[in-house]
Amino acid sequence: MHPGEDACPDPVEVHQEPWPPAARGVCGSSVTGEAVAASPVPGATPQLLVSGVAHRSPGLLSAVTSIQRLNTTGGVAPTGPCTTGTTVSVPYTADHTFWVKA
């Protein structure tokens, strides 16, 4: 842990929707990002480099400067027509790496 970080457990929720992407620590710290680069992945949601542009609350995510979304699988919207009033879940997996200044 770095000075000023709380002693919260590690779990972090990462949200792509609604846009912009954001991550929230279990103890309330958060970082909102802006996508600065994308790399297509056939049959999967793109890999991303996200710059941390806004932080909220001290804690695990308060010093994050960049987030990488790597090794994506799934997440591609289904083909075919949409049905009004129907919600479709599109599962995906990815590895998220959080970067801070040294």
N, C-alpha and C positions, 0 to 999 in steps of 0.2 A: 504494500500500500504506500501511497505517496502522502506527504504531509497534507493535512486538511481533509483527507478522505475519511468517510465514516466506516465503521466496521460491519457494514451490511453484507449479507451473502451475495454471491456472484450473479444470480439469475438476472437477465436483462430481457425485456420484451422489445422486439424490433417490429416496427410497423411500416409498411410500404404504402398503404392506403388508409385514410385519405392522404393524398400527397401534401406536403413534402414528407420524405421518409423521416422517421424519428425512432429513437431508442429511449427506453425508460427503465431505470434501475428499480429494484424492489423497494428501495428506501426513499424514492421520490425524485432523485436527480434525473435529468433528462438532457438529451441533445437532439436538436432538429438539424437536418442536413439539407444540402443542395447537391444534386448529382452533377459531377463535373466531368465524368467519363463513363462510357458504357461499352461493354464488349459482348457482342451477340453470342449466344450459345444455342446451337441447333436443338430444337425441341424443348427448350427451357427458357425461363425468364433470364434476361441478361445479367451478367456480372456488372457490378457498379463500383465506382469510386465516389464516395460522398464526402463533401467538406462540411465539417461541423460549423454551423452559422449562428446558432442560438443555444444557450444553456439555461437550465432552470434548476435551482436548488443546489447546494453543495453536496458532494458525494462522489460516488463511483464514476459518473459520466461527466462531471463538471469540467474536466481538463481535456476531453476528447477533441482532437482537431480533425481527424479523418476516420472514416469507416469504409472497409472493403467488404463487398458481398461477393464471395467466391464459391466455386464448386456448386453451382446451382443445378437443380434437377426439378422438372415439372414447372408449374406456374403459368403455363400457356393457356390463354383463354380458349374455351371449347369452340369448335367450329359449328356452323349451323345457325339457324335463326334464334333470336331471343324470344322469350315468352313473357309478356307483361305480367308483373307481379311475382315472378319466379326468381329466386336467388340461387346461384350455383356456386358451390365452394370449389376452389381450384387449389389443391394442396401443392406446396413446393418445399424443398429443403435447400439450405445454403449454409455456408460457414461465414460468420461475420467476425472480422478482425477490427478491433478498436485501437486507434493510434493516439498517443499523446506526445507533446514535445518533451524532449529529454531535459 
